[in-house]
Amino acid sequence: MISASIFEAKTNLSELLKQAQKGEVVTITSGRAKTPVARIEAIQPAAKKRLGALDTPGFILSERFFEPLPEEELKLRDGGGE
């Protein structure tokens, strides 16, 4: 773990951020007592959201997918085909 005073952090912020990106945790301290007041650490990238089959390479929806359902299927869907 790396420790830096507020002054050092202001002066060397770019370098401290590079260290954080490499996996280091940087603690920012305040005053002569070196009291920890903040921490700099890398943020893990968010996992990509998958949309099931729609996210599969080569998957193509047929134009028929967007056509209205036939009347018989609508009745079945709505419970009226019984």
Secondary structure, 3 states (H helix, E strand, C coil): CEEEEHHHHHHCHHHHHHHHHCCCCEEEEECCCCEEEEEECCCCCCCCCCCHHHHCCCCCCCHHHHCCCCHHHHHHHCCCCC
